[in-house]
Amino acid sequence: QVQLQESGPGLVKPSQTLSLTCTVSGGSITTDSYTWNWIRQPPGKGMEWMGDITYDRTYYMPALKSRTSISWDASKNQFYLQLTSVTPDDTAVYYCARKVAGVDNGMDYWGQGTQVTVSS
């Protein structure tokens, strides 16, 4: 069974870079069958898709594209999120998730989420 687990610091100072890791078990991330996604949910708001990565490209939400980078390390079966120049508006629960490529059914596996607070 596929499992995803987010990890990273829970507190980031404004203007710094938020860095999160998603560790995937139960299946390889280097396949064109799936996309690997980062999604966040700010307090009191809905889910916000940030971007994804698959074997040959990355996509980012346009509003965050200038500050977001998603990458992976196939040898560790991990993928990563970096969000630069954070502000308190980036405070959210951050999730990593898997989606079947080419199928618009949403995510089929999710991590449990990790709270990130941006505060000095």
N, C-alpha and C positions, 0 to 999 in steps of 0.2 A: 504494500500500500504506500502511496506517495505521501510524504510528510514534508511540510515546509516550516522553518523556524526562523523568525527574525531575531537579530541581535544588534546591539549597539548602545551608545550612551543614552540615558534617559533625559539628560539636561544638556542643552547647548546654549552658548551665549549668543546674543545678537551679533550679526555680521560674520559669525563663524560658519564653518561648513559642517553640515549634518551628514554623517556617514553611517549607513546601515548595511548589514549583511543578511542575506537569506540563504540558509543551508537547506539543500534539498536531499532527501533520502527516498529510496524506493524507486528511483528512475533517473536516467541521465538527462541533464539539461541541454546537452548538445544534440538535439534532434529537431527536425523541422516540423514535427507533429504538434508542437506546443509553443506558445509564447509565455514568457515569464514576466510578470507584471508587478509594479509597485502602485499601491492605492493608499490613500489616507482619508481619515475622517476627522476634521476639526471638531472641537466641542460644540454641540448643538447644531451641527450641520450634517449634510449627507456625504456619502462616499465620493471621493474625487480621484479619478484615474490619473496617474502621473506619467506613466510611460511603460514601455515593455522592451524586451530584447528577445531575439531568436537567433538562429544560427547565422543569418546573413545581414541583419540590420537591427537598428533600434528606432523606436518611435517615441515622441514626447508630446505631452499636452502642450499646445502652442503657448499658453500663458506662462508656463514654467520652463519652456525649452531653453531659455538663455541661462538658467541656473541649475539645470538638472543633467546628470550624467548617470547612465546605467551601463554596467559592464558585467563580465563574468569571468570566473576562473574554472575552466573545465576540469582541471586536475583535482580541484576541491569540491566540485559540484555545487558551487556557490555563485550567486549573483548579487550585485551590489547597487546601492543607491547613494549618490552624492548630491546634495542640495546646497548650493553656495549662498552666501550673503543672507542667512536666515534672519527673519524677524519674528516677533511674537505671533504673527498671523500664520506662521508655519507650525505652530503648536498643534499636535494631532496624534491620533493613534495611526501608526503606519503598518500596513499589511503588505506581505508579498503573496502572490497568488499565481496559479497556473491556468491557462486558457487553451482549449483546443484550437489550433490554428485553422483559420478559414471558416470557423463555425461561430455564429453569433448567439451563443447560448450562455455567455457570461463565464465566470471563473468556475472551474470544477474542484480545485483544491486551494485552500487558504491556510496561511499561517495564523497563529493565534493573535497576532498584533502586538506591537510594542509602543508604549506611550513615549512620545518625545515632547519635551517642554522647552520652549525657547525663552530664556529669561536671564537677566544679569544677576 
